[in-house]
Amino acid sequence: MTSSDRRDHPIAMFDSGFGGLTVARAVMDLLPSESLVYFGDTDRYPYGSRPAGQVRDFAIEITDWLVDAHDPKLLVVACNTASAVALDHLRSRVDMPVVGVLEPGLHSLMKVTKTGRIGVIGTVGTIASGAYQTAAGKSDIDVELTCAACPGFVEFVERGDTESDQVKVLAQRLLAPIRDAAVDSLLLGCTHYPFLARAIGEVMGPDVVLVSSADETAFEIARLLDDLDIKATAEARGSREFVSSGDSASFAEIGARLLGLPMNHVRSHKWN
Ligand code: DGL
């Protein structure tokens, strides 16, 4: 099949739940002609506290389903935990480009830092995997990286609580090592954390730049589509399809709020 035949195929994207919608939104804004299918594994969420091997198995299962059901031209792992533990496996499994959120996020952090003292926060699974530490170590730029896991942040976001005293107290405690390291830029290395940017920003102070992976991931996708000559034609009208392994009605309701756009049809896909 030639590259032009792939142009009309969708970009497939998955996350453990809703958080990856920040990436979906960035892709929809930057590449409106592209068709997108988004899978939120809300039935098995959260991933951040699960063993790495289990998250990898879930990522493989979702990828196989997306490939069978949608024949995408590109796969986006819009989840930091799954990117940290499964990206290499997925890249060797499927015959298409696979984009994670980890490398684009780190890349924008490197662009922003002036002192070279950078921070990354993420789920327990992401930070324990050592993936950010390994990727930063391979970079040509000399940086001093401080990482911290932030258990509890995701649960606050899922409850819709992003500004209470409780979440601020938790942020003070969990971000202490990052503050002590005097970083000048901090990557929100979990899809949910941009929703806590205000609370995190208050703890870190105005001199620390908060970086989220969503925009840089969308730029990376645009670059790849161009390089591989598989970009949708400008006149194409991209379709959007959302699929959830959990309750599709609540996915539509919460998803629309987070995406900032109506989500008319959410399909259900139940795991056996
Ligand atoms: N999507 C996950 C991540 O970016 C956060 C939510 C979860 O723990 O599943 O790491």
Boltz pocket constraint, residues with backbone or C-beta under 6 A from the ligand:
constraints:
  - pocket:
      binder: B
      contacts: [[A, 15], [A, 16], [A, 17], [A, 19], [A, 20], [A, 45], [A, 46], [A, 47], [A, 48], [A, 49], [A, 78], [A, 79], [A, 80], [A, 81], [A, 82], [A, 123], [A, 126], [A, 154], [A, 189], [A, 190], [A, 191], [A, 192]]
      max_distance: 6.0
